[in-house]
């Protein structure tokens, strides 16, 4: 059985990740692929702790969040019933909404970036994606989109923080450019134009 491809979609809040993941899932299935869609934080107990913190209901510092995300990510990889590794080995392409790149960008703003990166990149149970696509928008565009469809904001969902996050994402991608397959897509364009670029990138990946 051919192992599936592990694809991560990253982006600022409001970048359109959910929409693009839906369109990519449909496109891959039309190509004949089995697809498993997933996200971080997961639905685990640890994921619930993370959502409470991200929602502002429980205060945790960047080091606590980094460690919780690491624990949740290990579970996400190794869970024998619905983990990433399980689906890849069953021949599914796995599309994940956020992965360790988000930990580097978000928690890496206020925790030691090297520490956050090292514990994720050097953990034997955490798989390296075959592809990371970053949906790049300006924080102002993200703010405009969030204002139209969010009644409650998470702790990172403001323009000033998103400016720092975008800067950190780009710094991290520069650090990882020799070891990871990262593609940056201009997500300020129409949904259709962005989707076409993403599908083209994934088609090339599938041909390898």
C-alpha positions in Angstrom: 0.0 0.0 0.0 1.3 3.4 -0.9 1.7 5.7 2.0 -0.3 9.0 1.9 1.0 12.5 1.8 1.0 14.7 5.0 0.0 18.2 4.1 -0.2 21.1 6.6 -2.1 24.3 5.9 -0.9 27.3 8.0 -1.8 31.0 8.0 -2.8 34.0 10.1 -6.2 34.1 11.7 -8.7 35.0 9.0 -6.5 33.7 6.2 -9.1 31.3 4.9 -7.6 28.0 6.0 -10.9 26.3 6.6 -12.3 27.2 3.2 -9.1 26.2 1.3 -8.8 22.9 3.2 -12.4 22.0 2.2 -11.6 22.9 -1.5 -8.4 20.9 -1.4 -10.1 17.9 0.2 -12.6 17.9 -2.6 -10.0 18.3 -5.3 -7.8 15.4 -3.9 -10.8 13.1 -3.7 -11.7 13.9 -7.4 -8.1 12.8 -8.2 -8.9 9.5 -6.6 -7.1 10.0 -3.2 -8.5 9.0 0.2 -8.3 12.1 2.4 -8.4 12.5 6.2 -8.9 16.1 7.4 -7.7 17.0 10.9 -6.7 20.0 13.0 -4.8 21.2 16.0 -5.6 21.5 18.8 -7.2 18.0 18.7 -10.4 16.8 20.4 -8.3 15.2 23.2 -8.4 16.2 26.8 -5.2 18.2 26.2 -6.8 19.9 23.2 -9.6 21.0 25.4 -7.2 22.6 27.8 -5.6 24.4 24.9 -8.9 25.7 23.5 -9.8 27.0 27.0 -6.5 28.9 27.1 -6.8 30.2 23.5 -10.3 31.3 24.2 -9.1 33.4 27.1 -11.0 31.4 29.7 -7.8 30.1 31.4 -4.6 32.0 31.6 -1.4 30.1 30.6 2.0 31.5 29.7 3.8 30.7 26.4 5.9 27.9 27.9 2.8 26.1 29.3 1.1 26.4 25.9 4.1 25.1 24.1 4.3 22.1 26.3 0.6 21.4 26.0 0.7 21.7 22.2 3.7 19.3 22.2 1.7 16.7 24.2 -1.4 17.2 22.0 0.7 16.9 18.9 2.3 13.6 20.0 -1.2 12.2 20.7 -2.3 13.5 17.3 0.5 11.5 15.6 0.4 8.3 17.5 -3.3 7.7 18.3 -3.8 4.2 16.9 -7.4 4.8 15.9 -7.4 8.2 14.3 -3.8 9.5 14.5 -1.9 11.1 11.6 0.5 8.1 11.4 -2.4 5.6 11.3 -4.1 7.4 8.3 -0.9 7.9 6.4 -0.1 4.2 6.7 -3.6 3.3 5.5 -2.9 5.3 2.3 -4.8 8.4 3.2 -3.6 11.9 2.4 -3.8 13.8 5.7 -4.6 17.5 5.6 -3.9 19.3 8.9 -5.2 22.7 9.9 -2.1 24.0 11.8 0.9 22.0 13.1 4.2 22.8 14.7 4.8 25.8 12.6 2.0 27.6 14.5 3.7 26.7 17.8 6.9 28.3 16.5 5.1 31.4 15.4 2.6 31.9 18.2 4.3 30.5 21.3 7.7 31.3 19.8 6.9 35.0 20.2 7.1 34.9 24.0 8.8 31.6 24.8 12.4 30.8 23.7 12.0 30.0 20.0 14.9 27.5 19.9 13.4 25.6 22.8 10.0 25.4 21.1 11.5 24.3 17.8 13.9 21.8 19.3 11.3 19.9 21.3 9.1 19.5 18.3 11.6 18.9 15.5 13.6 16.4 17.6 10.7 14.4 19.0 10.8 11.0 17.3 7.0 10.6 17.5 6.2 13.9 15.6 6.2 13.4 11.9 7.6 16.0 9.5 5.0 17.0 6.9 5.6 16.4 3.2 4.3 19.9 2.5 3.4 23.0 4.4 1.4 25.7 2.6 1.3 29.1 4.3 -1.7 31.3 3.3 -0.2 34.7 3.5 -2.3 37.8 4.2 -1.8 41.1 5.9 -3.0 41.3 9.5 -5.4 44.1 8.4 -7.1 41.8 5.9 -7.3 39.1 8.5 -8.9 41.5 10.9 -11.5 42.6 8.3 -12.4 39.0 7.7 -12.6 38.1 11.4 -14.8 41.1 12.1 -17.4 39.8 9.7 -17.8 36.3 11.2 -16.5 36.1 14.8 -18.5 36.9 17.9 -15.7 35.9 20.2 -12.0 36.5 19.7 -9.2 34.2 20.8 -6.2 35.6 22.6 -4.1 36.1 19.5 -6.8 37.5 17.3 -5.9 41.2 17.1 -3.9 43.2 14.5 -0.9 44.0 16.7 -0.4 40.3 17.7 -1.0 39.1 14.2 1.7 41.4 12.9 4.2 39.8 15.3 2.9 36.3 14.3 3.3 36.9 10.6 6.9 38.2 11.1 7.7 35.2 13.2 6.2 32.8 10.7 8.4 34.2 7.9 11.5 34.1 10.2 10.8 30.4 11.0 10.3 29.5 7.3 13.6 31.0 6.6 15.2 28.9 9.3 13.6 25.8 7.9 13.9 26.4 4.2 16.7 23.8 3.7 15.0 21.0 5.5 11.2 21.5 5.0 9.0 21.8 1.9 7.2 25.1 2.5 5.2 27.0 0.0 3.9 30.6 0.6 0.6 31.4 -1.3 -0.8 34.9 -1.5 -4.2 34.5 0.2 -5.4 38.0 -0.3 -6.8 37.1 -3.7 -10.0 35.4 -4.7 -10.9 32.1 -3.1 -10.7 30.5 -6.6 -7.3 31.9 -7.4 -5.9 30.8 -4.1 -7.4 27.3 -4.4 -6.0 26.9 -7.9 -2.5 27.6 -6.7 -2.8 25.2 -3.7 -4.2 22.4 -5.9 -1.3 22.9 -8.4 1.2 22.6 -5.6 -0.4 19.5 -4.2 -0.7 17.9 -7.7 3.1 18.3 -8.0 3.6 16.7 -4.6 1.4 13.7 -5.5 3.5 13.1 -8.7 6.7 12.6 -6.7 
